[in-house]
Amino acid sequence: MKKIFIVSLIAVLFAAPAFAAGTTFAVGTQIASGGENISVLSNNVTAAIYSNNTAFAATTLHTSGSKMFGTSSVSTKIYSTPATALVAPTASDSSDFDSDWKAL
């Protein structure tokens, strides 16, 4: 449940279209924008976010967990997939969440 909350929180925090075009701008345990931390994740949770000027996609993983969660601003779905390491999204839509990912 914490993971779903974290992914949802990230989705709300990064809905603004003012980010750099097509970049992965956050990987780790803190999320920063313009050099200033704007969010700190729960202990042992990591996140990666890919954004362009109109959309974003985010993934999260607890370091001792067995599932990675993901979402994008162009979809209302939250996805999960078995994982032991965080994989950053490569697009700002839901195209990374293919058949290996299950919609919750």
N, C-alpha and C positions, 0 to 999 in steps of 0.2 A: 504494500500500500504506500509505503514511503517513496518508492521509486516512481509510482504513478504520480504522486503529489509533486515530486521534484521535476519530472518531465513537464507536468502541467504548469508549474511555476516558471520554468524556463520559457515555455511557450508564451506565457503572459509577459514576461520581462522583455522578450526580444521580438515583440510584434511590430515595433516601430521600423519603418523602412529606411532608417538613416545610417545603415551600416555599409561598410566597404563592399564593393561589388565582388561576388564570387570568392569569398575567402573563408577558411576555417579559422575563426578568431578566438576560440576558447577550447582548450583541451586541458583538463586537470581538475583540481578541487576548488578553484575559485574562478569566477567569471568576471572579466574586466571589459570595460569599454573606454577607450580614450585614455588608457593608463590608470584608470580608477576602478577598484573593485566594486562591483555592484551586487554581487551575490557570493555567498560562501556555501558550499554544499555540505551535507551531512558527513560525518566521519566516514572515511573509506569509500565515498561515492565520487566517481569521476564523470565528467561530461565533455562532450565535443559538440560544437555547433558550427554549421556551415550556413552562411547567409549571402544574399546579394541585396540589391537595393529594394526589392519587393517581397522577398520571402526568406524563410529559414527552415532548416531541419536540425534536429538535436537528437543525440543518443546519450544514454547514461548507463552506468554499470557500477554495482557495488563490488569492491575488490575481492571479497570472499563469496560473491554470489555466482550463480550459474546462468543468469539471464541478463541480456542487454535489452533496454527499452528505447524506443524511438518514436518520434512524431515530427510533423512538419506543419507549417502555418497554412498550407493549402489543403489540409485534411483534418477531419475531426477525429480520426482514429489514432489510437496508441497501439504500437506494435511491440512484439517481444520476439526474441530468438535466443536459443541456447548460446552462451558465450562465456569465455573466461578472460577475455581481454577486450578493452574498449576499441571499437572501430569508428572512426570519424565519418560522418556523412560526406558524400562527394557531390551532392546536388542539393538545391534548396527546396525541392519538392519531395514527393514520396517515392521517387523512382528507386532509391536505395533499399526500400523495404519490399523486396521481391518475394518470391515463393518460399524462401527460407524463413521469412518473418510471419508471425501469426498476429492478426488483428485481434485485440482484446475485446 
